């Protein structure tokens, strides 16, 4: 089995992850949890822990406020450049900027900041991005043909080192910009300017360009060439189910450079509809693939041709993926420490160390940043849990996600839940190795804890909890004409789309 590594790599030197290479990590012979897995029967899951509504609300208030504050405090207010990670200072991630733009209206609605302050920060971000140079040169630019490079340096906002021009990261940035366009609708000069800059950024993107194998959209491009896909393009296109639904919706909805509806058919034809732990759904192992597009698009009650044939919608598909991951953790076939009904969640995240070691007689393989996940077509698991996997799935299954978030906070305390909410990841098995981690901190007998927060993991926690509590992002984006056009051209019908 094969799987694309995610766009989410926060380390530019991690070439395989950054370029989304098709990497197969199969160590079935060693007993490590990497490879393919199909349980014969699903375990009987325990009843979800019942959390009193007042307690749940108080916890979600705290989590949202701390997570929002990460974006507000760590983003440069002059440029709007959001760090890929913090407190480690590396570079800005354009996807993290998209999540920051999504955070600012949430902060205004929750009164963490005033609406004028949120508008000022949003306008500074969009104006800076619009004014950054674009072109074919290797350096001194931020993007090309409307797309942005994956990472930008903090000083000038130019391409960081030799990273790729990223179609998906640009899409996540634009989704945040369009949300702001549809939220800031007042006549105040700042809000008028926000709408104009967001529109200009979106209309500038030439979606028809990165398609050396049409009708699919390519994953990325480098001006140096040599990507293996010809013409500087990457060797892979966006095909099959993952986080790139939002990319195709935006590309189909463009008023200036729209791709043809046949691209959506190309996207869906490689879906893997399978049963995993008793849940039939389109499989994709890391949970971020079931969350990212849902941050901005309310898929409840709307269906494309594929989902009409299955009798569900993409929201239900993500619910099933979430439940199946919890059931996998309850079954815990590879005997990782701590896994259970309230301690689960696999997605792309930081990890403690790269390399194999035997622990208590069991061969193990650990990783630093990796695309962890569990599905019919792939299990990639080294015992590292990422709270964003659970937090980003709160709307899909609140009865199992909220108790798990509370339980993990209470069990691990400030080692996991600190100034800005949940740190990126933890691993309760790793301390048994006796090894020194390559990053993060080990509390002997407790767990390895990451030291960093990652913008692309903070974003889904904040936004999806808000969608669960108030439906803010979904409600606002239902009014965006570009999103509606993109969905309709992809063949979606029903529900709010026809109101």
C-alpha positions as MATLAB code, in Angstrom:
seq = 'XXXXXXXXXXXXXXXXXXXXXXXXXXXXXXXXXXXXXXXXXXXXXXXXXXXXXXXXXXXXXXXXXXXXXXXXXXXXXXXXXXXXXXXXXXXXXXXXXXXXXXXXXXXXXXXXXXXXXXXXXXXXXXXXXXXXXXXXXXXXXXXXXXXXXXXXXXXXXXXXXXXXXXXXXXXXXXXXXXXXXXXXXXXXXXXXXXXXXXXXXXXXXXXXXXXXXXXXXXXXXXXXXXXXXXXXXXXXXXXXXXXXXXXXXXXXXXXXXXXXXXXXXXXXXXXXXXXXXXXXXXXXXXXXXXXXXXXXXXXXXXXXXXXXXXXXXXXXXXXXXXXXXXXXXXXXXXXXXXXXXXXXXXXXXXXXXXXXXXXXXXXXXXXXXXXXXXXXXXXXXXXXXXXXXXXXXXXXXXXXXXXXXXXXXXXXXXXXXXXXXXXXXXXXXXXXXXXXXXXXXXXXXXXXXXXXXXXXXXXXXXXXXXXXXXXXXXXXXXXXXXXXXXXXXXXXXXXXXXX';
ca = [
       0.000    0.000    0.000;
       1.130    3.534   -0.541;
       0.246    6.888    0.849;
       1.265   10.407    0.086;
       3.091   12.091    2.894;
       1.204   15.234    3.862;
       1.795   18.810    2.823;
       2.113   19.572    6.488;
       5.827   19.065    7.051;
       7.176   21.807    9.229;
      10.772   20.928    8.437;
      12.025   21.982    4.999;
      14.905   19.555    5.262;
      12.427   16.665    5.525;
      12.331   16.339    1.759;
      10.062   13.327    1.510;
       7.344   14.891    3.606;
       7.678   18.328    2.097;
       7.330   17.027   -1.443;
       4.569   14.602   -0.480;
       6.547   11.692   -1.865;
       4.799    8.352   -2.060;
       6.566    6.673    0.820;
       5.744    3.220    2.070;
       6.920    2.407    5.562;
       6.147   -1.200    6.211;
       7.704   -2.961    9.159;
       5.141   -5.672    9.599;
       7.824   -8.246   10.170;
       9.093   -6.371   13.198;
       5.706   -5.924   14.778;
       5.800   -2.170   14.444;
       2.602   -0.384   13.601;
       3.441    0.622   10.058;
       1.860   -0.848    6.954;
      -1.633   -2.050    6.158;
      -4.196   -3.222    8.627;
      -7.673   -4.685    8.387;
      -9.155   -5.857   11.700;
     -11.288   -8.955   11.373;
     -13.859   -7.598   13.792;
     -14.342   -4.280   15.486;
     -13.948   -4.242   19.266;
     -16.915   -3.422   21.425;
     -16.307    0.229   22.276;
     -17.096    1.378   25.802;
     -19.784    3.944   26.340;
     -18.482    7.488   25.901;
     -17.656    9.318   29.105;
     -20.479   11.672   30.017;
     -19.291   15.239   30.631;
     -21.660   17.768   32.180;
     -22.507   20.556   29.702;
     -21.246   23.273   32.049;
     -17.915   21.517   32.424;
     -17.596   20.972   28.687;
     -18.372   24.623   27.956;
     -15.855   25.858   30.510;
     -13.158   23.618   29.064;
     -13.910   24.617   25.473;
     -13.846   28.291   26.509;
     -10.364   27.846   27.958;
      -9.082   25.816   25.028;
     -10.377   28.233   22.415;
      -9.107   31.314   24.206;
      -5.613   29.908   24.670;
      -5.438   28.602   21.112;
      -6.612   31.913   19.654;
      -4.025   33.722   21.727;
      -1.280   31.684   20.071;
      -2.181   33.165   16.687;
      -2.604   36.674   18.074;
       0.639   36.733   20.056;
       3.008   34.925   17.680;
       1.930   36.506   14.373;
       3.825   39.612   13.281;
       1.196   42.394   13.473;
       2.974   44.404   10.756;
       3.132   41.686    8.104;
       0.605   39.118    9.272;
       3.215   36.368    8.876;
       2.329   33.515   11.215;
       5.081   31.159   12.364;
       5.011   27.561   11.277;
       5.844   26.639   14.869;
       6.570   28.330   18.195;
       8.621   28.788   20.385;
      11.098   27.301   17.909;
      11.560   30.067   15.339;
      11.913   28.746   11.832;
       9.830   30.413    9.085;
       6.285   31.405    8.281;
       3.844   28.866    6.879;
       1.299   30.182    4.380;
      -1.176   27.523    5.533;
      -0.745   28.740    9.115;
      -1.504   32.259    7.859;
      -4.761   30.910    6.438;
      -5.680   29.493    9.831;
      -4.697   32.781   11.491;
      -7.003   34.689    9.155;
      -9.750   32.277   10.168;
      -8.949   32.871   13.833;
      -9.349   36.657   13.797;
     -13.128   36.776   13.192;
     -13.553   34.010   15.785;
     -11.648   36.177   18.240;
     -13.871   39.137   17.409;
     -17.057   37.101   17.871;
     -15.805   35.685   21.167;
     -14.642   39.175   22.226;
     -11.074   38.094   22.753;
     -10.240   41.173   20.676;
     -12.358   43.983   19.284;
     -13.751   43.809   15.779;
     -11.655   46.827   14.674;
      -8.513   45.155   16.029;
      -9.333   41.932   14.211;
     -10.002   43.890   11.021;
      -6.736   45.795   11.341;
      -4.735   42.580   11.719;
      -6.572   40.976    8.815;
      -6.046   43.954    6.545;
      -2.333   44.149    7.368;
      -1.987   40.469    6.456;
      -3.848   40.598    3.151;
      -2.202   43.847    2.049;
       1.267   42.505    2.805;
       0.588   39.281    0.889;
      -0.808   41.156   -2.100;
       2.205   43.442   -2.295;
       4.807   40.677   -2.108;
       6.637   40.157   -5.429;
       5.770   37.207   -7.633;
       7.828   35.747  -10.463;
       9.842   32.864  -11.908;
      13.111   33.722  -10.175;
      14.581   31.398   -7.572;
      14.812   34.055   -4.876;
      13.397   37.448   -3.983;
       9.779   36.443   -4.585;
       6.931   34.994   -2.506;
       5.184   33.109   -5.272;
       4.291   32.753   -8.913;
       1.041   32.947  -10.912;
      -0.846   33.798   -7.734;
       0.366   30.760   -5.795;
       2.608   31.117   -2.760;
       5.621   29.153   -1.647;
       5.060   26.696    1.174;
       7.231   28.649    3.631;
       8.217   32.318    3.689;
      11.051   33.982    5.569;
      10.075   36.258    8.444;
      11.988   39.317    7.318;
      10.682   40.064    3.830;
       8.129   37.334    3.238;
      10.155   35.803    0.397;
      10.523   32.120   -0.463;
      12.308   30.250    2.320;
      15.368   28.400    1.005;
      14.322   26.068   -1.836;
      10.803   25.056   -0.777;
       8.159   24.319   -3.371;
       5.373   26.500   -4.648;
       2.483   24.753   -2.908;
      -0.985   24.481   -4.401;
      -2.584   23.122   -1.225;
      -0.953   25.569    1.166;
      -2.029   28.418   -1.085;
      -5.559   26.998   -0.987;
      -5.621   26.947    2.812;
      -4.403   30.540    2.819;
      -7.104   31.593    0.365;
      -9.828   29.791    2.299;
      -8.958   31.928    5.311;
      -8.892   35.067    3.154;
     -12.333   34.341    1.663;
     -13.745   33.706    5.113;
     -12.572   37.170    6.116;
     -14.023   38.589    2.903;
     -17.445   37.202    3.788;
     -17.220   38.079    7.490;
     -16.043   41.698    7.321;
     -19.053   43.175    5.532;
     -19.342   46.559    7.241;
     -18.716   49.904    5.540;
     -15.703   50.791    7.685;
     -12.699   51.530    5.408;
     -10.675   48.619    6.811;
     -13.464   46.143    6.101;
     -14.007   47.468    2.586;
     -10.284   47.060    1.933;
     -10.278   43.520    3.366;
     -12.923   42.467    0.865;
     -10.995   43.996   -2.016;
      -7.637   42.454   -1.132;
      -9.153   39.010   -0.525;
     -10.887   39.186   -3.888;
      -7.723   40.255   -5.668;
      -5.619   37.509   -4.095;
      -8.130   34.852   -5.106;
      -8.725   36.126   -8.645;
      -4.977   36.292   -9.313;
      -4.409   32.551   -8.881;
      -3.996   30.727  -12.206;
      -5.516   27.378  -11.290;
      -5.270   26.162  -14.889;
      -1.462   26.394  -14.856;
      -0.190   23.661  -12.457;
      -1.672   20.833  -14.504;
       0.947   18.959  -16.438;
      -1.362   15.910  -16.275;
      -4.817   17.449  -16.653;
      -7.484   17.483  -15.491;
      -5.816   16.905  -12.085;
      -4.019   19.726  -10.257;
      -0.352   19.201   -9.455;
       0.914   19.326   -5.872;
       3.675   21.854   -6.421;
       6.368   23.443   -8.546;
       9.940   24.654   -8.280;
      11.586   27.189  -10.561;
      14.802   25.136  -10.497;
      12.953   22.256  -12.213;
      13.940   18.670  -11.623;
      10.841   17.807   -9.627;
      10.274   14.650  -11.621;
       6.959   15.808  -13.017;
       8.309   17.826  -15.926;
       8.515   21.594  -16.246;
       9.471   21.963  -12.612;
       6.272   20.332  -11.376;
       6.180   17.709   -8.659;
       5.754   14.066   -9.716;
       2.357   13.831   -7.977;
      -1.092   15.288   -8.529;
      -3.996   15.673   -6.127;
      -6.000   12.499   -6.738;
      -8.088   10.580   -4.245;
      -9.449   11.605   -0.888;
      -7.407   13.843    1.431;
      -7.248   17.489    2.503;
      -7.317   18.834   -1.060;
     -11.104   18.978   -1.434;
     -10.864   22.674   -0.603;
      -8.287   23.120   -3.386;
     -10.630   21.724   -6.016;
     -13.605   23.699   -4.730;
     -11.587   26.911   -4.993;
     -10.181   26.002   -8.410;
     -13.644   25.199   -9.750;
     -15.146   28.378   -8.318;
     -12.594   30.808   -9.726;
     -14.129   33.637  -11.789;
     -10.859   34.148  -13.686;
      -8.971   30.842  -14.070;
     -11.454   28.047  -13.318;
     -10.673   24.428  -14.069;
     -13.274   22.153  -15.673;
     -15.730   19.968  -13.664;
     -14.023   16.841  -15.027;
     -11.244   17.545  -12.508;
     -13.583   16.609   -9.657;
     -14.379   13.283  -11.305;
     -10.649   12.664  -11.649;
     -10.237   13.514   -7.961;
     -12.904   11.076   -6.743;
     -12.202    8.099   -8.972;
      -9.360    6.829   -6.765;
     -11.313    6.926   -3.496;
     -10.862    3.927   -1.200;
     -14.272    3.058    0.273;
     -13.558    0.395    2.877;
     -14.568   -0.847    6.307;
     -12.181   -0.003    9.130;
     -13.168   -1.097   12.617;
     -16.803   -1.440   11.609;
     -17.042    1.993    9.935;
     -17.500    2.046    6.167;
     -16.117    5.262    4.702;
     -13.652    6.759    2.234;
     -10.391    5.986    3.973;
      -7.449    8.317    4.556;
      -5.176    7.510    7.465;
      -4.229   10.851    9.106;
      -7.246   12.661   10.533;
      -6.197   16.054    9.152;
      -7.395   14.838    5.740;
     -10.877   14.485    7.209;
     -10.768   17.918    8.844;
      -9.062   20.639    6.824;
     -11.636   21.206    4.083;
     -14.396   20.986    6.681;
     -13.008   24.006    8.511;
     -14.476   26.248    5.785;
     -17.111   24.123    4.023;
     -20.261   22.850    5.721;
     -20.635   19.461    4.072;
     -23.695   18.531    6.101;
     -26.576   17.637    3.822;
     -24.818   18.346    0.514;
     -23.488   15.571   -1.693;
     -21.537   15.074   -4.868;
     -22.208   12.180   -7.239;
     -19.890    9.877   -5.309;
     -21.517   10.453   -1.930;
     -25.016   10.293   -3.414;
     -24.064    6.803   -4.499;
     -23.004    5.910   -0.942;
     -26.013    7.460    0.757;
     -24.014    9.706    3.102;
     -22.259   13.076    2.984;
     -18.636   14.037    3.668;
     -19.473   15.158    7.194;
     -20.711   11.666    8.007;
     -17.631   10.253    6.312;
     -15.407   12.238    8.684;
     -17.519   11.153   11.645;
     -16.926    7.511   10.738;
     -13.201    8.076   10.277;
     -13.041    9.679   13.724;
     -14.907    6.837   15.407;
     -12.785    4.210   13.679;
      -9.590    5.823   14.985;
     -10.912    5.745   18.529;
     -11.883    2.081   18.128;
      -8.413    1.355   16.780;
      -6.896    2.934   19.909;
      -9.219    0.931   22.167;
      -8.186   -2.266   20.391;
      -4.553   -1.092   20.544;
      -3.191   -3.972   18.447;
       0.415   -2.804   18.817;
       0.227   -2.301   22.602;
       1.225    1.339   22.853;
       1.213    2.769   26.358;
      -1.854    4.801   27.277;
      -4.060    4.116   24.248;
      -7.743    3.812   25.066;
     -11.222    5.303   24.869;
     -10.038    8.744   26.014;
      -6.466    8.702   24.734;
      -6.260    8.539   20.965;
      -5.753   10.612   17.832;
      -3.347   10.034   14.945;
      -2.468   12.657   12.358;
       0.605   14.372   10.947;
       2.520   15.746   13.917;
       5.839   16.064   15.664;
       7.371   13.018   17.297;
      10.243   12.173   19.648;
      12.989   10.610   17.548;
      13.814    8.804   14.300;
      14.880    5.182   14.380;
      14.192    1.634   15.554;
      14.633    0.206   19.065;
      13.322   -2.778   21.013;
      11.145   -1.887   24.006;
      10.057   -4.599   26.465;
      10.926   -7.189   23.845;
       8.867   -5.515   21.138;
      10.624   -3.999   18.086;
       9.548   -0.374   17.712;
      10.180    2.377   15.170;
       9.833    6.020   16.253;
       9.703    9.145   14.133;
      10.028   12.892   14.464;
       7.617   14.705   12.125;
       5.500   12.100   10.321;
       2.065   11.509    8.839;
       0.645    9.191   11.469;
      -2.735    7.620   10.934;
      -4.892    4.517   10.963;
      -7.123    3.354    8.126;
      -7.875    0.306    5.999;
      -5.134    1.136    3.514;
      -2.466    2.272    5.956;
      -1.478    2.168    9.621;
       1.385    4.472   10.526;
       1.633    4.569   14.295;
       4.573    4.984   16.670;
       2.580    5.657   19.830;
       2.525    9.434   19.276;
      -0.827   11.118   19.874;
      -1.642   14.604   18.587;
      -4.488   16.440   20.362;
      -5.344   18.263   17.128;
      -6.517   14.934   15.722;
      -9.239   14.926   18.372;
      -9.785   18.683   18.615;
     -10.232   19.071   14.871;
     -12.921   16.374   14.914;
     -15.101   17.834   17.678;
     -18.083   18.646   15.402;
     -18.112   15.144   13.926;
     -18.337   13.246   17.215;
     -18.503   15.548   20.254;
     -19.582   12.705   22.510;
     -16.162   11.036   22.193;
     -13.851   13.942   21.337;
     -14.651   16.372   24.139;
     -14.275   13.769   26.925;
     -10.974   12.668   25.374;
      -9.596   16.215   25.261;
     -10.574   16.808   28.876;
      -9.124   13.470   29.982;
      -5.805   14.071   28.238;
      -5.511   17.515   29.784;
      -6.268   16.199   33.269;
      -3.962   13.194   32.987;
      -0.896   14.997   31.650;
      -1.392   18.494   33.072;
       0.902   21.317   32.045;
       3.257   18.929   30.289;
       0.663   18.796   27.524;
      -1.689   21.715   28.133;
       0.070   25.018   28.709;
      -0.047   28.720   27.855;
      -1.475   28.308   24.358;
      -3.502   25.150   24.859;
      -2.352   21.720   23.744;
       1.264   21.303   22.734;
       1.566   19.488   19.447;
       2.021   15.873   20.520;
       2.984   13.384   23.212;
       4.108    9.761   23.428;
       3.677    7.694   26.604;
       5.664    4.735   25.261;
       8.856    6.606   24.410;
      10.139    7.073   28.016;
      10.477    3.292   28.229;
      13.186    3.426   25.554;
      15.634    5.329   27.761;
      16.661    7.312   24.692;
      17.170   11.056   24.510;
      14.613   12.654   22.189;
      15.714   14.685   19.197;
      13.184   17.325   20.165;
      10.813   17.863   23.034;
      11.053   16.739   26.644;
      10.763   13.418   28.435;
       9.149   13.202   31.844;
      10.418    9.840   33.134;
       7.628    7.370   33.731;
       5.048    9.734   32.214;
       5.532   10.640   28.529;
       7.508   12.475   25.906;
       6.035   15.925   25.280;
       6.623   18.232   22.344;
       7.919   21.707   23.159;
       6.272   23.386   20.167;
       2.885   24.515   18.985;
       2.259   24.205   15.229;
       0.021   26.693   13.442;
      -1.505   24.104   11.127;
      -2.503   22.048   14.185;
      -3.689   24.963   16.311;
      -5.961   26.156   13.515;
      -8.285   23.136   13.249;
      -8.694   22.999   17.029;
      -9.903   26.593   17.242;
     -11.996   26.686   14.076;
     -13.679   23.303   14.366;
     -14.626   23.840   17.992;
     -16.170   27.149   16.914;
     -18.066   25.379   14.158;
     -19.362   22.938   16.757;
     -20.367   25.651   19.212;
     -21.781   28.356   16.934;
     -21.316   27.270   13.313;
     -19.614   30.609   12.646;
     -17.179   29.668    9.867;
     -19.672   27.381    8.146;
     -22.476   29.941    8.359;
     -20.346   32.753    6.957;
     -18.831   30.661    4.181;
     -22.258   29.504    3.023;
     -22.692   33.077    1.783;
     -19.462   33.156   -0.233;
     -20.323   33.037   -3.952;
     -17.003   31.475   -4.940;
     -17.426   28.557   -2.552;
     -20.994   28.002   -3.713;
     -19.960   28.082   -7.368;
     -17.106   25.671   -6.779;
     -19.311   23.188   -4.976;
     -22.010   23.327   -7.647;
     -19.497   22.861  -10.465;
     -18.179   19.826   -8.575;
     -21.697   18.395   -8.707;
     -22.820   19.028   -5.138;
     -26.566   19.335   -4.595;
     -28.992   19.496   -1.709;
     -29.231   21.173    1.669;
     -28.103   24.761    2.175;
     -26.569   24.872   -1.302;
     -30.036   25.053   -2.861;
     -31.600   27.520   -0.451;
];
